Amino acid sequence: MYLTFFGLHEKPFAITPDPRYLYLSERHAEALAHLLYGINEAGGFVQLTGEVGTGKTTIVRSLLAQTPKNAEIALILNPRMSAPEFLLTICEELGIGVQNSAPGSVKDLVDILSHYLLHAHAAGKRVVLVVDEAQNLSPSVLEQVRLLTNLETNTQKLLQIILIGQPELRELLARNELRQLAQRITGRYHLNPLSREETTAYVHHRLRVAGATTDIFAAAPLNEVFRLSQGVPRVINVICDRALLGAYSLDRHRVTATLVRNAAAEVFGRRFTPHWLPWALTAGIAALLTIATVALWNLQPWSTRSGAAQLPRDNPGVAAAATAPARAAVTPPQPPAPHLGELLAQHAAETDTETAFARLLGLWGAKYQPNGTDPCSQATQQGLECVSERGSFGQLRLYNRPAILLLSDGAGTSHQVVLTALDDERARIELGGARSVGIGELSHFWLGDFVMLWRPASSPVKALFPGMRGAEVRWLRQSLQRLHGVGGDAPVSDLFDAELTGWVRDFQRQHQLAVDGIAGVRTQIALASAVGGPDTPLLSAADTHHHGG
């Protein structure tokens, strides 16, 4: 959804393990190096543990991608099984044929596996068993795993075993009845969450792999990502993905700390306050206590009698004058501005299709006749075209045209409201008059559906390709020439040549459109907005400096 908006060619924070996105912190690099050493060298067990989401499975995938040619890997992802099932799964992973009578017999399966391992050793091959989620192994299966390490020659073990699991695996192997297995573990490695610096590098690494060319996350939001995720890569991925989606919906090309907190609130189901807020509250309470103490000291309630004696009792007017300024300074509280949901309920009768199109057409100096004819057909008859899309605030800013937004309130009722102005933080809508609402509030009611009007060079609108000729191509060239400051009385070519293709590509690149050199409908709408005349209604008057007059 947000890939084109941020210039990415794939999602950078997908939670599926992908070795291309593996970020090797110092501990991750050490763990991977020792796993590779365990594959290449004879040994017993290698144990790798880490909390959920710290990157264990991704390391396994990277390990498999770097497996030497002389190694065969048996990977077991779900070890919740009995000892015979476990041995049978190893045989299946190695492609060993098993007779129908063998699956129920542990001895037969061990004999088959031993025979295979001896042949593999004679052929110069290494056989490695990798067990993921090993904390789920039952004690009986773990004992069988230990017995497998007894398969050996005079010089080396025939089977290298790598156990990967959550911290509970360490507790499991620490049991007294499994001490014989624990004694055979030659390497123990635990993956800790990422540090603050590693979290920053991790986010930047994944964005670069996905094709990002700018820093979408600045220092402050990255600090929030670390604080809220505690450096766990999987949680980092989910928070960053939601934060990118939030930035896209608000048409912001840089993620803010607030967007990160909002994303974390969606992930964890609770609100998060800025990290500085508790300190600010503490400082504020301390300041209030100090002020209150000083005020009480100055009032000196224990000397009220002497203070009262200073007021002239025989002149009540003086006393009244002395207290009047305090009363005059008190102003009644102003009622809060109504919430958008309340406005939609109050003005529901004005949010129908006919009212919305009458307002939108009126902004273009066109008329709407409530006679049952399709509103877009009426617009076409008056030289305008309808565009019905699902997009973002960024798309609306690109088109820079008033639009009908399809809103949905909490009760599921649809409302059609005309958007007449838009800036970085607020929008103006027609709802019982012109109303200014925050974009964040508006986004709670708008899912992206809108209808917009624009005035094309000709009707019907068609895409313009290199090699085409005609009045539409001449309009395209003239419009781009105006933006480039190229003028003159010389005749304008109506051929879509290489020069014009380059101009179209430059325009598309500057306006974050698909850069293909083809002037499709979106490119034409954006161009018409950039060179629109004074009679063209705009969402942002700030864009008028782009217009050529």
BAZA-694027 format. One record per residue (C-alpha): residue in one letter; z negated, x, y negated. Coordinates in steps of 0.05 Angstrom, whole numbers, padded with zeros to 5 digits, always signed. Layout:
BEGIN
AZXY
...
% end
This chain:
BEGIN
M+00000+00000+00000
Y-00020+00055-00050
L+00023+00112-00023
T+00081+00108-00073
F+00032+00095-00130
F-00003+00162-00118
G+00059+00200-00095
L+00036+00206-00023
H+00080+00204+00039
E+00025+00182+00086
K-00047+00158+00085
P-00092+00220+00073
F-00157+00189+00099
A-00138+00155+00164
I-00196+00159+00213
T-00152+00173+00273
P-00158+00246+00295
D-00098+00286+00272
P-00098+00362+00281
R-00053+00369+00219
Y-00111+00344+00176
L-00164+00388+00210
Y-00206+00421+00156
L-00242+00481+00184
S-00309+00492+00151
E-00343+00556+00172
R-00380+00521+00228
H-00318+00482+00251
A-00276+00546+00253
E-00331+00581+00294
A-00335+00522+00342
L-00259+00520+00352
A-00256+00595+00362
H-00309+00593+00417
L-00276+00534+00451
L-00211+00573+00453
Y-00250+00633+00479
G-00279+00589+00533
I-00209+00569+00555
N-00183+00640+00558
E-00243+00674+00589
A-00283+00660+00652
G-00350+00629+00642
G-00395+00569+00656
F-00407+00514+00607
V-00393+00509+00532
Q-00432+00455+00495
L-00409+00426+00428
T-00451+00374+00394
G-00450+00338+00327
E-00468+00273+00293
V-00420+00214+00296
G-00360+00227+00251
T-00370+00302+00241
G-00302+00320+00271
K-00315+00334+00344
T-00256+00294+00371
T-00210+00323+00318
I-00230+00393+00342
V-00214+00372+00413
R-00145+00350+00391
S-00134+00415+00355
L-00159+00452+00417
L-00108+00416+00460
A-00053+00433+00410
Q-00070+00507+00416
T-00078+00509+00491
P-00047+00573+00521
K+00011+00564+00569
N-00029+00588+00629
A-00084+00535+00620
E-00087+00465+00649
I-00133+00416+00614
A-00167+00356+00646
L-00192+00313+00588
I-00242+00257+00602
L-00255+00213+00542
N-00300+00160+00573
P-00348+00191+00624
R-00387+00127+00639
M-00372+00127+00714
S-00400+00144+00782
A-00394+00213+00813
P-00335+00194+00858
E-00299+00161+00799
F-00312+00223+00757
L-00282+00269+00810
L-00223+00223+00820
T-00209+00221+00745
I-00208+00298+00744
C-00157+00298+00800
E-00114+00246+00764
E-00117+00286+00699
L-00093+00348+00736
G-00039+00309+00773
I-00070+00322+00842
G-00048+00273+00895
V-00107+00238+00930
Q-00103+00204+00998
N-00124+00131+01003
S-00184+00150+01045
A-00210+00203+00996
P-00229+00164+00933
G-00295+00140+00961
S-00317+00207+00989
V-00347+00259+00943
K-00339+00313+00996
D-00265+00298+01006
L-00252+00298+00930
V-00289+00364+00921
D-00250+00395+00978
I-00184+00371+00947
L-00204+00397+00879
S-00228+00464+00907
H-00162+00474+00944
Y-00123+00460+00880
L-00166+00507+00838
L-00156+00564+00887
H-00080+00556+00885
A-00082+00552+00808
H-00124+00617+00806
A-00074+00652+00852
A-00018+00631+00805
G-00055+00661+00745
K-00074+00594+00715
R-00139+00572+00681
V-00165+00502+00693
V-00210+00472+00640
L-00248+00407+00643
V-00263+00377+00574
V-00312+00319+00573
D-00317+00281+00507
E-00376+00234+00493
A-00414+00274+00545
Q-00480+00244+00524
N-00459+00184+00565
L-00458+00223+00631
S-00508+00198+00681
P-00556+00249+00713
S-00520+00241+00781
V-00453+00258+00749
L-00483+00316+00711
E-00509+00344+00776
Q-00440+00337+00805
V-00413+00374+00744
R-00462+00431+00759
L-00439+00434+00830
L-00367+00441+00807
T-00386+00507+00774
N-00403+00533+00843
L-00328+00534+00857
E-00314+00608+00846
T-00284+00672+00872
N-00320+00738+00877
T-00304+00753+00805
Q-00299+00689+00765
K-00310+00614+00762
L-00251+00571+00780
L-00267+00516+00731
Q-00287+00522+00658
I-00325+00461+00633
I-00332+00441+00559
L-00382+00386+00543
I-00374+00352+00475
G-00422+00299+00452
Q-00472+00272+00402
P-00541+00305+00391
E-00568+00263+00448
L-00530+00310+00495
R-00578+00367+00476
E-00637+00322+00493
L-00605+00302+00559
L-00592+00374+00580
A-00663+00393+00560
R-00692+00350+00617
N-00730+00389+00670
E-00688+00362+00727
L-00625+00389+00693
R-00652+00458+00678
Q-00605+00490+00729
L-00545+00462+00691
A-00574+00482+00623
Q-00582+00554+00648
R-00507+00558+00660
I-00488+00540+00588
T-00459+00603+00557
G-00446+00575+00488
R-00481+00521+00446
Y-00451+00499+00380
H-00473+00443+00334
L-00430+00414+00279
N-00469+00399+00216
P-00442+00353+00161
L-00402+00386+00106
S-00436+00417+00045
R-00420+00393-00025
E-00369+00449-00035
E-00338+00436+00034
T-00333+00361+00019
T-00293+00377-00044
A-00248+00424-00006
Y-00241+00374+00051
V-00217+00318+00005
H-00169+00364-00031
H-00142+00390+00035
R-00127+00321+00063
L-00093+00299-00002
R-00049+00361-00002
V-00028+00350+00070
A-00010+00278+00051
G+00035+00303-00006
A-00010+00297-00068
T+00012+00341-00126
T-00045+00323-00174
D-00121+00320-00171
I-00134+00246-00157
F-00209+00259-00149
A-00244+00296-00205
A-00311+00332-00199
A-00356+00272-00215
P-00327+00224-00163
L-00326+00280-00111
N-00400+00291-00123
E-00410+00217-00110
V-00368+00221-00047
F-00414+00276-00021
R-00478+00240-00042
L-00459+00174-00010
S-00427+00202+00053
Q-00477+00258+00064
G-00418+00303+00082
V-00398+00265+00145
P-00322+00270+00149
R-00310+00201+00179
V-00351+00168+00125
I-00316+00210+00072
N-00249+00184+00098
V-00269+00111+00095
I-00300+00117+00026
C-00241+00156-00003
D-00190+00108+00028
R-00226+00047-00003
A-00233+00084-00070
L-00157+00098-00072
L-00144+00025-00058
G-00191+00005-00114
A-00158+00053-00163
Y-00090+00026-00143
S-00111-00046-00155
L-00135-00026-00225
D-00074+00017-00238
R-00113+00081-00246
H-00083+00146-00223
R-00151+00181-00220
V-00210+00156-00180
T-00275+00148-00219
A-00347+00154-00196
T-00355+00079-00205
L-00296+00066-00158
V-00328+00112-00106
R-00394+00073-00111
N-00357+00007-00104
A-00320+00033-00043
A-00386+00056-00011
A-00415-00013-00025
E-00358-00044+00015
V-00369+00006+00072
F-00445+00000+00076
G-00453-00072+00053
R-00501-00056-00004
R-00497-00034-00076
F-00506+00038-00099
T-00532+00059-00167
P-00510+00122-00203
H-00550+00183-00181
W-00579+00192-00251
L-00605+00120-00257
P-00673+00131-00224
W-00686+00190-00270
A-00663+00150-00330
L-00709+00092-00310
T-00768+00140-00302
A-00754+00172-00370
G-00745+00103-00401
I-00811+00077-00373
A-00846+00139-00397
A-00816+00131-00466
L-00837+00057-00469
L-00908+00075-00449
T-00911+00128-00503
I-00885+00079-00555
A-00934+00025-00533
T-00992+00074-00537
V-00973+00096-00607
A-00964+00024-00629
L-01032+00003-00602
W-01064+00063-00637
N-01032+00045-00703
L-01052-00028-00697
Q-01126-00009-00685
P-01148-00076-00658
W-01221-00052-00662
S-01217-00053-00739
T-01186-00122-00746
R-01244-00146-00789
S-01236-00093-00842
G-01161-00101-00841
A-01167-00176-00851
A-01212-00165-00910
Q-01156-00130-00947
L-01114-00194-00949
P-01128-00237-01011
R-01158-00299-00978
D-01153-00340-01042
N-01077-00330-01046
P-01044-00357-00983
G-00975-00347-01014
V-00984-00272-01014
A-01003-00274-00940
A-00943-00317-00925
A-00897-00269-00963
A-00926-00211-00925
T-00909-00241-00857
A-00842-00273-00877
P-00799-00211-00866
A-00822-00206-00794
R-00802-00279-00781
A-00735-00270-00816
A-00717-00210-00772
V-00719-00252-00709
T-00651-00280-00689
P-00638-00329-00634
P-00606-00299-00571
Q-00531-00309-00565
P-00507-00345-00502
P-00470-00300-00454
A-00394-00305-00450
P-00373-00353-00395
H-00353-00322-00329
L-00280-00327-00309
G-00297-00372-00251
E-00331-00420-00299
L-00271-00419-00345
L-00224-00436-00288
A-00268-00495-00269
Q-00273-00519-00341
H-00198-00515-00354
A-00170-00531-00285
A-00125-00585-00315
E-00088-00531-00354
T-00074-00485-00295
D-00018-00524-00262
T+00054-00499-00254
E+00084-00541-00310
T+00033-00519-00363
A+00040-00446-00343
F+00116-00445-00345
A+00117-00484-00411
R+00073-00429-00442
L+00113-00372-00411
L+00181-00399-00431
G+00153-00413-00501
L+00136-00339-00509
W+00211-00325-00500
G+00232-00379-00549
A+00257-00421-00491
K+00242-00494-00474
Y+00212-00524-00412
Q+00231-00595-00392
P+00181-00628-00345
N+00236-00668-00310
G+00227-00641-00240
T+00280-00586-00245
D+00258-00519-00217
P+00227-00478-00274
C+00265-00415-00254
S+00330-00454-00256
Q+00313-00476-00326
A+00300-00404-00344
T+00367-00382-00316
Q+00403-00434-00358
Q+00372-00402-00420
G+00392-00330-00402
L+00328-00310-00368
E+00312-00289-00297
C+00250-00302-00255
V+00216-00246-00217
S+00166-00268-00164
E+00128-00210-00133
R+00062-00186-00105
G+00042-00123-00143
S-00012-00090-00183
F-00034-00083-00255
G+00006-00019-00256
Q+00069-00057-00240
L+00054-00107-00295
R+00045-00050-00344
L+00111-00020-00321
Y+00149-00085-00332
N+00109-00098-00396
R+00125-00172-00396
P+00080-00233-00400
A+00070-00263-00331
I+00040-00321-00294
L-00016-00297-00249
L-00035-00337-00188
L-00111-00338-00186
S-00156-00365-00132
D-00228-00386-00146
G-00287-00384-00100
A-00272-00454-00074
G-00201-00434-00053
T-00167-00473-00109
S-00104-00440-00139
H-00095-00432-00213
Q-00034-00409-00252
V-00053-00372-00315
V-00008-00337-00365
L-00023-00263-00379
T-00004-00245-00450
A-00034-00176-00462
L-00059-00118-00420
D-00091-00051-00434
D-00130-00001-00392
E-00194-00042-00389
R-00181-00114-00410
A-00130-00169-00404
R-00115-00230-00448
I-00101-00295-00413
E-00087-00365-00438
L-00143-00409-00412
G-00169-00459-00462
G-00141-00413-00515
A-00133-00338-00514
R-00188-00306-00472
S-00203-00232-00463
V-00229-00214-00394
G-00244-00148-00360
I-00193-00124-00310
G-00247-00114-00258
E-00269-00187-00264
L-00197-00211-00263
S-00182-00171-00200
H-00234-00212-00163
F-00191-00274-00172
W-00121-00243-00170
L-00092-00217-00105
G-00028-00192-00137
D+00020-00252-00138
F+00056-00262-00204
V+00118-00293-00235
M+00151-00258-00294
L+00212-00271-00338
W+00261-00220-00365
R+00329-00221-00399
P+00382-00184-00358
A+00446-00155-00384
S+00486-00203-00340
S+00473-00257-00288
P+00467-00256-00230
V+00430-00190-00227
K+00456-00138-00178
A+00438-00067-00160
L+00481-00014-00193
F+00505+00044-00150
P+00540+00111-00165
G+00615+00100-00166
M+00611+00029-00194
R+00646+00007-00258
G+00635-00052-00305
A+00597-00080-00364
E+00531-00074-00328
V+00542+00001-00318
R+00559+00007-00392
W+00494-00028-00410
L+00456+00019-00364
R+00487+00080-00397
Q+00476+00054-00468
S+00403+00038-00453
L+00388+00107-00424
Q+00426+00140-00482
R+00380+00104-00530
L+00319+00131-00493
H+00348+00201-00496
G+00364+00194-00570
V+00439+00199-00557
G+00480+00157-00606
G+00545+00155-00641
D+00607+00112-00646
A+00643+00144-00587
P+00663+00095-00532
V+00613+00089-00476
S+00639+00100-00405
D+00630+00043-00355
L+00632+00091-00295
F+00569+00106-00256
D+00580+00181-00251
A+00537+00241-00233
E+00509+00247-00303
L+00486+00175-00304
T+00456+00184-00234
G+00414+00241-00261
W+00390+00200-00320
V+00371+00142-00274
R+00332+00190-00229
D+00295+00219-00289
F+00277+00150-00314
Q+00252+00129-00245
R+00211+00192-00239
Q+00178+00181-00307
H+00162+00109-00291
Q+00137+00120-00220
L+00194+00082-00188
A+00228+00100-00123
V+00272+00160-00143
D+00338+00143-00110
G+00388+00144-00168
I+00405+00070-00156
A+00390+00022-00213
G+00360-00035-00173
V+00327-00097-00202
R+00260-00061-00213
T+00293-00003-00249
Q+00333-00051-00293
I+00271-00091-00311
A+00233-00028-00330
L+00292-00003-00370
A+00301-00070-00406
S+00227-00066-00424
A+00234+00005-00450
V+00292-00013-00497
G+00275-00086-00510
G+00290-00115-00579
P+00239-00144-00628
D+00246-00214-00599
T+00222-00191-00530
P+00150-00210-00515
L+00109-00151-00491
L+00042-00143-00456
S+00027-00079-00493
A+00048-00068-00565
A+00033+00006-00555
D+00098+00012-00516
T+00141-00008-00575
H+00147+00064-00596
H+00192+00074-00537
H+00241+00023-00561
G+00304+00043-00595
G+00301-00011-00648
% end
